[in-house]
Amino acid sequence: MNQLETVTDLFAAMPSQGMNRSADQVRQTCRVYVDAGRISDDGLESIIRLFNLGKAKGYSFDQTAALVEYSGATLSRLFAGKYEGALDKVVKQIDAYLELEREREKMRSDRFIENSIWNKVENLCNFAITRNAVVRLVGPSQIGKTYCLKEYMRRSNKQVCYVRIPAAPTMKLVVEAFARAVGVNSSVRVDDARQRVAKAIGRNTLLIIDELHELVMSAGKGTAMKCIEWIREIWDNSGCGMVLCGTKSLEDDLINDVKMKGWLVQIDERCQRVMNLPNKLPIEDVILAAEAYGIKGSTVSVEGLLSRIKMNRLTSCLALTASWCSGNNRAKEKHPKNWESFRAVYKAQFEEV
């Protein structure tokens, strides 16, 4: 047996450590595909780019595999030079994802606006992970909480895990959401999955738990209590940084409402910082977003509209306005990029049948 076969077998036998390898090691083991004429050098580089992408994000095999809709076991064998299936099909799937990711990255880098909401979220997350602290982020829906949290995770070079509490949650659904976020197998018994999640979270992890208010709004009391106690245990045992995020219900119902008996009180007592976001977008943030799309001028004519607009509608309408003003419309006519054009597009998009 040659040295390459020994290394390859070793990696295949230790899939849980696979993402800790270097790109050069993966390139060495996957070179067998090129030598056998199964893929080209370009195909090999596509595999390496996927590996680097997953590693840069701090992903496990399962999480990286999910990007290209394969199983973690398949990706483990692929990176170890042991995949015996239709390799050209796998490379084609990887290339399609990488192209999509490039387009997404371009849109993110072009359009993500570092506004006051972002500054607050970034500072709060930095505090949580550097102090190993529990923090609370509270704000109305569509103000940009989730958007900023996901952007923080994307930019961070630390281990950041984002969990979204599902609507109508059960203990099983919540545990599965945590398992996916930290990159462990969720297709096991709930108790086993809970243990695996707990082992995967350490002091250097930032655990972001979004939509936490769903536990009181759409879960039974028993389920909510079990989930909250488990979250508290995770922090007690790991000492990780933790961001608890939700709407005003997070405070009104889970913490302050006597009828709810302060379900989150025990974990809230561990909270070292609370960030309450404004109920509406500051006008400075609106103008900042508009300028990124080339829309300038006085906002006097649209003050009423801007006072009630949500972040998702704002960015959607700004993008449509910029496109429409550039001549991407039925008449192929260009229009001035100003707030009057924005109002016309908004009315057509959201207020007219």
C-alpha positions in Angstrom: 0.0 0.0 0.0 1.4 3.4 -1.0 1.5 6.5 1.2 -1.4 8.1 -0.6 -3.7 5.1 0.0 -2.7 5.1 3.7 -3.6 8.8 4.1 -6.8 8.4 2.2 -8.0 5.5 4.2 -7.1 7.3 7.4 -9.3 10.3 6.4 -12.1 8.1 5.3 -12.1 6.3 8.7 -12.2 9.7 10.6 -14.9 11.7 8.9 -15.7 13.7 12.0 -12.3 15.4 11.7 -12.4 15.8 8.0 -13.1 19.6 7.9 -10.1 20.1 10.0 -7.8 19.1 7.1 -6.1 21.6 4.9 -7.0 22.2 1.3 -3.7 20.8 0.2 -4.5 17.5 2.0 -7.8 17.3 0.3 -6.3 18.1 -3.1 -3.8 15.3 -2.6 -6.4 12.7 -1.7 -8.8 13.9 -4.5 -6.0 13.8 -7.1 -6.8 10.2 -7.7 -10.0 11.3 -9.5 -7.9 13.2 -12.0 -5.3 10.5 -12.4 -8.1 8.0 -13.1 -9.6 10.3 -15.8 -12.8 10.7 -13.9 -12.7 14.5 -13.7 -10.5 17.3 -15.1 -8.2 19.6 -13.1 -11.0 22.2 -13.2 -13.3 19.7 -11.6 -10.8 19.0 -8.8 -10.5 22.8 -8.2 -14.3 22.9 -7.8 -14.2 20.3 -5.1 -11.4 22.2 -3.3 -13.4 25.5 -3.6 -16.4 23.8 -1.9 -14.2 22.4 0.8 -12.6 25.9 1.4 -16.1 27.5 1.5 -17.4 25.0 4.1 -14.2 25.4 6.2 -14.3 29.2 6.0 -17.9 29.1 7.3 -16.9 26.7 10.1 -19.3 24.1 8.7 -19.3 20.3 9.4 -19.5 17.7 6.6 -23.3 17.6 7.0 -23.6 21.4 6.7 -21.2 21.6 3.8 -23.0 18.7 2.0 -26.4 20.4 2.5 -25.2 23.3 0.3 -25.0 21.0 -2.7 -27.8 18.7 -1.6 -25.8 15.6 -0.7 -25.3 13.7 2.5 -22.4 14.3 4.9 -21.3 10.7 4.3 -21.1 11.3 0.5 -19.1 14.4 1.0 -16.8 12.7 3.5 -15.9 10.0 0.9 -15.6 12.6 -1.9 -13.0 14.6 0.0 -11.2 11.4 1.0 -10.8 10.3 -2.6 -13.1 7.3 -2.0 -16.3 8.4 -3.9 -17.3 5.7 -6.4 -20.5 7.2 -7.8 -21.2 9.5 -10.7 -18.4 12.0 -10.1 -19.2 14.2 -13.0 -22.7 14.7 -11.7 -21.4 15.7 -8.3 -19.0 18.2 -9.8 -21.8 19.7 -11.9 -23.9 20.1 -8.8 -20.9 21.8 -7.0 -20.3 24.1 -9.9 -23.9 25.2 -10.0 -23.8 26.0 -6.3 -20.5 27.9 -6.5 -21.9 30.0 -9.3 -25.1 30.7 -7.3 -22.9 31.6 -4.3 -20.9 34.0 -6.4 -24.0 35.8 -7.5 -25.3 35.9 -3.9 -22.0 37.3 -2.7 -22.0 40.0 -5.3 -25.5 41.0 -4.3 -24.6 41.0 -0.6 -21.4 43.0 -1.1 -23.2 45.5 -3.3 -26.4 46.0 -1.3 -25.8 45.2 2.4 -26.1 48.6 4.1 -24.2 49.1 7.4 -26.9 51.2 9.0 -27.6 51.9 12.7 -29.4 48.6 13.1 -26.4 46.7 11.8 -24.1 48.7 14.1 -26.2 47.8 17.2 -26.4 44.1 16.2 -22.7 43.8 15.4 -21.7 45.4 18.7 -24.1 43.2 20.7 -22.8 40.0 19.0 -19.2 41.0 19.5 -19.9 41.6 23.2 -21.6 38.2 23.6 -18.8 36.2 22.0 -15.9 38.0 23.6 -17.5 38.0 27.1 -19.1 34.6 26.8 -22.2 36.4 27.7 -26.0 35.9 27.3 -27.5 39.0 25.6 -31.0 39.8 24.4 -32.0 41.5 21.1 -35.5 42.7 20.9 -37.2 44.5 18.0 -40.3 44.6 15.9 -40.7 42.3 12.9 -39.1 43.4 9.6 -36.8 45.9 11.3 -33.7 43.9 10.1 -32.8 41.7 13.1 -32.5 38.4 11.2 -30.9 40.0 8.2 -28.1 41.6 10.3 -27.6 38.4 12.4 -27.1 36.3 9.3 -24.8 38.9 7.9 -22.8 38.8 11.2 -22.5 35.0 10.9 -21.4 35.3 7.2 -18.7 37.8 8.0 -17.4 36.3 11.2 -14.3 34.1 11.3 -15.4 32.7 14.6 -17.7 29.7 15.2 -21.2 31.3 14.9 -24.3 29.1 14.9 -27.6 30.5 13.9 -30.8 28.7 15.1 -34.3 29.8 14.1 -37.1 28.5 16.4 -39.7 27.1 14.1 -43.4 28.1 14.2 -45.6 25.7 16.2 -42.4 24.2 17.7 -42.2 20.8 19.4 -39.1 19.7 21.4 -38.1 17.4 18.5 -38.3 20.3 15.9 -36.3 22.6 18.2 -33.6 20.0 18.8 -33.4 19.3 15.1 -33.0 23.0 14.4 -30.1 23.2 16.9 -28.5 20.0 15.5 -28.5 21.4 11.9 -27.1 24.7 13.1 -24.1 23.2 15.0 -23.6 20.5 12.3 -24.5 17.2 14.1 -26.7 14.4 12.9 -30.4 15.2 13.7 -31.7 11.8 12.4 -31.4 10.2 15.8 -33.4 10.0 19.0 -34.2 13.4 20.6 -32.1 12.7 23.7 -29.1 11.5 21.6 -29.4 14.6 19.4 -29.5 16.8 22.5 -26.3 15.3 23.8 -24.6 15.8 20.5 -25.6 19.4 20.3 -24.3 20.0 23.8 -20.9 18.5 23.0 -20.6 20.6 19.8 -21.0 23.9 21.6 -18.0 25.3 23.5 -16.8 28.5 25.0 -15.6 29.8 21.7 -19.1 29.4 20.1 -21.6 32.2 19.5 -25.1 30.7 19.6 -27.7 32.9 18.0 -31.3 31.9 18.8 -33.8 33.8 16.7 -37.6 33.9 16.8 -37.5 32.8 20.5 -40.9 34.4 21.0 -42.4 31.4 19.0 -42.0 29.3 22.1 -44.8 31.3 23.8 -46.8 32.3 20.8 -47.3 28.9 19.1 -46.0 26.2 21.5 -47.7 24.5 24.4 -46.6 25.4 27.9 -44.9 22.1 28.5 -42.9 22.3 25.3 -41.9 25.9 25.9 -40.7 25.1 29.4 -38.6 22.1 28.3 -37.0 24.1 25.5 -36.2 27.0 27.6 -34.7 24.9 30.3 -32.6 23.1 27.7 -31.3 26.4 26.3 -30.4 27.5 29.9 -28.5 24.2 30.4 -26.6 24.7 27.1 -25.2 28.0 28.4 -24.6 26.8 31.9 -22.6 23.8 30.6 -20.8 25.5 27.7 -20.3 29.1 28.8 -20.7 30.1 25.1 -21.8 33.5 23.9 -25.5 33.5 23.4 -27.9 35.9 21.6 -31.6 35.6 22.4 -33.6 37.3 19.7 -37.2 38.0 19.2 -40.1 40.5 19.1 -41.5 42.4 22.1 -43.3 39.2 23.1 -40.0 37.9 24.2 -40.1 40.4 27.1 -43.8 40.9 27.5 -44.8 37.2 27.7 -41.7 35.1 28.5 -40.2 37.4 31.1 -42.6 40.0 32.5 -46.0 38.4 32.3 -47.1 37.0 35.7 -49.4 34.5 34.0 -46.4 33.0 32.2 -44.5 32.9 35.6 -41.4 34.4 34.1 -40.4 31.4 32.0 -37.2 33.0 30.9 -36.3 34.6 34.2 -33.6 32.1 35.1 -31.8 32.6 31.8 -32.6 36.3 31.7 -30.9 36.7 35.1 -27.7 35.6 33.3 -28.3 38.2 30.6 -25.5 40.9 30.6 -26.8 43.2 28.0 -30.2 44.1 26.4 -30.6 45.8 23.0 -34.0 47.2 22.2 -34.3 48.2 18.5 -36.5 51.1 17.4 -40.1 50.4 16.3 -39.5 52.0 12.9 -36.5 52.6 10.7 -34.6 55.8 11.5 -34.8 58.2 8.6 -31.0 58.2 8.4 -31.1 54.5 7.7 -33.7 55.0 5.0 -31.7 57.7 3.3 -28.5 55.6 3.6 -30.2 52.6 1.8 -31.7 54.9 -0.9 -28.3 56.4 -1.7 -26.9 52.9 -2.2 -29.4 52.5 -5.0 -28.7 56.0 -6.4 -31.9 57.6 -5.2 -31.4 61.0 -3.7 -33.2 64.3 -3.0 -35.6 65.6 -0.4 -37.9 63.1 1.3 -40.6 65.6 2.2 -43.0 64.2 -0.4 -42.8 60.7 1.0 -42.4 61.3 4.7 -45.7 59.6 5.6 -44.8 56.5 3.6 -41.3 56.3 5.0 -42.6 56.6 8.6 -44.3 53.3 8.3 -42.3 51.3 5.8 -40.5 48.1 6.8 -37.0 47.1 5.9 -37.9 44.3 3.5 -40.3 46.5 1.5 -37.9 49.4 1.5 -35.0 47.4 0.0 -37.3 45.6 -2.4 -38.9 48.8 -3.7 -35.5 50.6 -3.9 -34.2 47.8 -6.1 -37.3 48.0 -8.3 -37.1 51.7 -8.5 -33.5 51.7 -9.5 -34.2 49.2 -12.2 -37.3 51.0 -13.5 -35.5 54.3 -13.6 -32.7 52.8 -15.6 -35.1 51.9 -18.4 -35.9 48.3 -17.4 -39.6 48.8 -18.0 -42.2 48.1 -20.6 -41.8 51.4 -22.4 -38.0 51.2 -22.1 -38.1 54.8 -20.8 -35.6 56.2 -18.3 -36.8 58.1 -15.3 -35.1 60.3 -12.7 -33.9 58.4 -9.6 -35.8 60.3 -7.0 -38.4 59.8 -4.3 -41.2 60.6 -6.6 -40.2 57.6 -8.7 -39.9 55.6 -5.6 -43.5 56.5 -4.5 -44.8 55.6 -8.0 -43.1 52.2 -7.9 -44.2 51.5 -4.3 -47.9 52.3 -5.2 -47.8 50.0 -8.2 -46.1 47.3 -6.2 -48.0 47.3 -2.9 -51.1 49.5 -3.1 -52.7 48.8 -6.5 -54.4 45.6 -7.5 
